Amino acid sequence: MKKIVLAAILMSGAIVLSGCNTVAGLGTDLKKGAEHVGSALERAGNSVAPSQNQAK
């Protein structure tokens, strides 16, 4: 069972890394992902009304 899990982890890692041909490509992909997450957080923060239970 452990061999199957290890093989699955290694195969999934190889598939993920094959999408990035170089280390620079991996860095670019991570940067783009972080930008998307940041913009989503900004949009979510702007759409949330302040709580009335905030400590003063």
C-alpha contacts under 8 A as a table, 3 or more apart, distances in Angstrom:
res1	aa1	res2	aa2	distance
1	M	4	I	5.22
1	M	5	V	6.43
2	K	5	V	5.15
2	K	6	L	6.07
3	K	6	L	5.08
3	K	7	A	6.01
4	I	7	A	5.09
4	I	8	A	6.13
5	V	8	A	5.08
5	V	9	I	6.19
6	L	9	I	5.13
6	L	10	L	6.16
7	A	10	L	5.14
7	A	11	M	6.03
8	A	11	M	5.13
8	A	12	S	6.09
9	I	12	S	5.23
9	I	13	G	6.11
10	L	13	G	5.08
10	L	14	A	6.17
11	M	14	A	5.07
11	M	15	I	6.24
12	S	15	I	5.06
12	S	16	V	6.20
13	G	16	V	5.14
13	G	17	L	6.10
14	A	17	L	5.15
14	A	18	S	5.94
15	I	18	S	5.14
15	I	19	G	6.84
16	V	19	G	5.68
16	V	20	C	7.54
17	L	20	C	5.40
17	L	21	N	7.38
17	L	26	L	7.82
18	S	21	N	6.08
20	C	23	V	7.18
20	C	25	G	5.11
20	C	26	L	5.25
20	C	29	D	7.77
21	N	25	G	6.17
21	N	26	L	7.68
22	T	25	G	4.98
22	T	26	L	6.43
23	V	26	L	5.01
23	V	27	G	6.31
24	A	27	G	5.02
24	A	28	T	6.19
25	G	28	T	5.02
25	G	29	D	6.16
26	L	29	D	5.10
26	L	30	L	6.17
27	G	30	L	5.11
27	G	31	K	6.10
28	T	31	K	5.09
28	T	32	K	6.21
29	D	32	K	5.22
29	D	33	G	6.17
30	L	33	G	5.07
30	L	34	A	6.13
31	K	34	A	5.10
31	K	35	E	6.20
32	K	35	E	5.06
32	K	36	H	6.31
33	G	36	H	5.19
33	G	37	V	6.27
34	A	37	V	5.08
34	A	38	G	6.03
35	E	38	G	5.04
35	E	39	S	6.16
36	H	39	S	5.25
36	H	40	A	6.16
37	V	40	A	5.11
37	V	41	L	6.17
38	G	41	L	5.09
38	G	42	E	6.22
39	S	42	E	5.02
39	S	43	R	6.22
40	A	43	R	5.14
40	A	44	A	6.11
41	L	44	A	5.01
41	L	45	G	5.96
42	E	45	G	5.05
42	E	46	N	6.16
43	R	46	N	5.20
43	R	47	S	6.30
44	A	47	S	5.21
44	A	48	V	6.34
45	G	48	V	5.46
46	N	49	A	7.82
51	S	54	Q	5.89
